[in-house]
Amino acid sequence: MEPAPITVGLDGSPESLAAALWAADEADRRGLGLRLLHAWILLAGESSTGLPADKDQDYWARRIVRAAATSVYEHHHDLSVTEDLVAEDPETALLRAAESSTMVVLGSRGLERVESFFLGDISLQVAGRAERPVVLVRSAAGRARPPADSGLGGVAVGVSLHGPCDSLLEFAFETAAARGAPLHVVHGCPLPVQAYAPWGVDPDVAGEISKEAGEKLSRAVQPWSERNPGVTVTSTVRLGSAARATLAASEGAELLVIGRRRHHPALAPRLGNVAQACVHHARCPVAVIPHD
C-alpha cells in the first residue's frame, strides 16, 4: 500500500502557490506524492473538456491547478504529482481529502483581509476540524533555509503539559528528522497568583515552578529523543504567556508545530488561544496537529 500523499488546496492566490511549493519540498523530503486540489461547487467536469476557453466553465479551475503543477515541476522534476478538480465546496473537499492524506497544506494571509476560498475562515475551519495535520503557509514565508551558521532555522514545537501530546511530538520529530534540522521544544508556563509579591515576581516560587515544568517537559520529550537519535533537541521552559513563548520560539524557525485538542467544550472555538495567536502572527509556516 502506497503512503498517503500531501494534499494542497489551491485557489490561484500567491499564498496557495507558496503552499504548493512548500508542500512539494516536504513531499520530496518524505518520499511522498503530491496532490494539487482545487474545489469549486459549480465545476462542470468532463462535459466541458475540449470546449474553447470562452465557453469552458472549468477553464480557470484547470489553469489554477496546471500553473501550480508547472511551478512544482520546475523544482522537483521527478515528484509524483496528481492534479485534482473536485465539484464541492472547498471546506468539504479539503476535510474529505485530509482523510486520505499525510497532511493538508493551505495558504494563509494571517491577519490581512481575506478574499478567496482557501484563505482566512476556511483555512482556520479546516485546521480546526481535520483529523490530519494542516500546515498554513504565507507567501512571504519563503522556501530557502537560513544559512547553517546563522543560528536560525530548524523546527519549533509548542507543548502543553496538561495532557498527552504524543501525536504533536511525533510529527515534530519526524519533520525535523526529514529535514536534518534541530528541534526546539518550548513550554510556556503562566505564573500563578502566589508567584507574585508586592515588589514583583518571587524568584524562589518562579524557580520552583520552572524546575517542575522542566522535569515534566523532559519526561515527555525523552521517549521521542530516544527514537530519533539523529535529531538535536533543545527544550525550554518560559514563564509567562504560552502564546508569547511559542511565538518567540518560532522566530527564525523553518516551521512551527502546535497542537489542537480533538475534544473540546461544545461552545469553545476549535482552535485555542495559543493556536489562534500562532496562526495569525507567526512568520514561518505553522503546522496544526490534532491530538487527544
N, C-alpha and C positions, 0 to 999 in steps of 0.2 A: 504494500500500500504506500503510495507516494505521500510525502509530508504535505500538510496543508500550506497553501501559498500565503503570501502577504497581499492583502487587498487594499487598493487605493480608491477613494471616492473622488471623482473628477467633476468639475463644473466649468472649466475653461479659465479660471482665475489664475493669477500668478501664484497664489498660495497653494492651489491644488497641484500646479505643476511642480512647485517646490516639494510638496508631499510625495509626488510620484518619483522624483529624483532621489529623495531621501529613502523611500521605500525600496527603490531599485538597488541602492548601495547596501541596504540591510539584507535584502534577499540574496544578493551576491555573497555577502559575508557568511550567511547561514546555509547557503546551498539550496535555497527555496525558489519556487516560481513566483511570478508577479502577476496579479490580476488587476487590470485597469477597468474600473467600473463607472459608468455614467447611467444614472437613472432619471427617467422622465416619464411622467404618468401618461403623456399623450404620444408616446413612441408608436410609430406605425409598424415597425418590424420589417419582415421580409417583403411585405406588399409594396414598399417604397423603393426597393432595390432596383437600380437601373434607370430611375427617373432623372430628368435634368435637375440641376441644383435648385432652380427656382420653383420646382414642383415637388421636390423631395422633402417631405415633412421631417425626415431624420437627418438631413444634411449636416446641420450644425452639431448634432449629437455625435455623429460619426467623426466629424472633423475634430472635435474636442479629444476624443479617445485616440485618434490617429496621430494628432500632434504630440500628445504625451508619449505615445509609443515611440515616435521618431526621436524625441529628445532622450528617452531612456536608452535606445539602441546606440546613440552617439557615444555613450559612456560604457555600455555593457553589451557588447556585440553578441555574446553567447547566452544571455539570460533568457530563460523561458518566460515569455510574456503572453498573456491571454487578454484580448480586448473584448469587453462585455458591455452590451447595451441592455438595460432592463426597463420594462414598461411598468414601473411602480413609483410611488413617491420615494424620495431619496432616503428618508429615515428608515422606512420599512425595508427598503432594498439593502441598506447598509447593515441593519441588525440581522437580516437573514444571511447576508454574506459573511458576517462575523462568525456564524455558527460553523462554517467550514473553512475558516482562515486561521492562520497562526496569529495574526494581528490585523487590525484595520488602521490605515493611515489617512488622515484628513488634513486639509489646510485650515489655518486658524489666523484670525486677524486680531486676537486679543481683545482690547477694549475699543478698537476702531469700529466705525459704522459697518453694519452688515447688510449686504445687498445680494447675496447669492445663496443657492440651495444648500451647499455643503459647509457653509461657514456659520459662525455665531450660534444661534439657538440649536440648529440641527447637530452641529459638531458636539455641543455640550450634551444634548439629549442622547446621542449615540455613545459618547464617553460615559454617560451616567447609566446606561441600560445594557450595553453589550456585555456578553458573557466571555469575551476575549479581550486582550489588551487593545487599547485605542491610543494611537500616537497622534498628537496635534503638532503641526509644523507651520511655522510662519515663513513667508517668502524671504524675509531678512535673516533667517537662521543660518543660511549658508551651508555648503557641503564640505568645505575644506576643514581639516583638523588643524588645531593650533600647533605651532612648532613644538617639537618634543622637549626643547629646553625652556619653554615659556612658563612652565609651572601650571599651565591651564589644561583643559581637556578632561577626558575620562567621563565616567558615568556617575551621577549623583543620585542617591535614593533617600527619600524621607521616610522614616519609620516611626510608627506609633507603637508604644509598648502596652497598649490597653487590650490587646487580643492577638490571635495568631496572625502572622504576616509572612508565612512561608511562600505563598504564590508571588508576593511582591519581591522578596529576596531572590527567589528562583529566577524570575525574569531579569532582575538587575545583574545577577552574577552571570547568567547566560549571555546577556548583551555585552557586558564588559569582556567576557572571555572571547566572544566572537570578534570583538574589535581589538583585542590585545591591549586593552586600556585599563587603567586603575579604576577602582570603585571607591567612592566616598559615601559612607553610610552616616546619616545625620539624624539625631533625635532632638526635637525641640521640647523642652520641659518647662511649662509655665510654673512660676513660683507661687506657692500657697500663701495665704494671708499671714501665717505665722513666720514667714521668712522676712517680713518687713518690720523694721524698727523705726523709731522717730527720726533717726539720722540717715536712714536708707535701708539697704538690704543687709541682714545679719550674715556675715561671711561664714560663720560656723554652720548655720542652718542651710545656707546655699551650698556649702561644700558637701554636707552630708547628702543632700538631695542629688547633687551632681554625681557623687560617688555611687549611690544606689542605682541611679539611672544608667550609669556607665556599665555597671556589672550586669544589669538586665540586658542591655544592648549587646554586650559581648557574648552573653549566652545565646541570644537569638541569632547572632551572626556566625558563631563558631562552626556549627554543622555545615553551613554553606561554604565557608572558607576551606574546610577540610575536603569537601567535594570538588572544589575548584582551586587547587593549589597554585595554579598559574596566574591567578588574579591577585594583584596587590590591593589590599584593603586598608582603608583608614576609617576609623569610627570616631564620631564626635558627638558630644552632648552639649547643646547650647541652652542655657537657662533663659526663659522668656517665651515669646510667641513662637508656636510651632511653624506658623506660616512664614514668619520672618527668617527663622532658622533654615527652613527648607529653601527659600528663595536665595538666601545668602550662599548656600551650598551650590546652587545652580549657576552662580556667576562664573563664566568661563568654561562651563561643562559642555560636553557634546550632547548630552541627553540628561533630562531629569525624570526620574521614575517616582511616581506617587501612587498611593493606594486608594481604593474606593470599596467601602463595605457593601457586600451584596444585600445584606439585611439591614434595614433602617426603618425608623418610625414612619407610619403612613403619610404624615403631613410634612416630613422633613425633606429637604432637597436631596436629590440623588448624589450630588457631589457636595462633600463637606466644605467647610470654610477654608481649610488648607488647600484642598484640590482646586477650589474656585480661584483662590489667590494665585496659585501657581499657573493655572491655565491662562489667566488674564495677564500676568505680569512677568513670567519667566521669559527670558530672551532666547533660550535654547528650545528645541523640541521637547515636548512633555508627553510621557507615556503614562496613561491612567490604567491601573491594573485592578480588576475586580478580585476581591478575596473575602473570605469568611471572617 
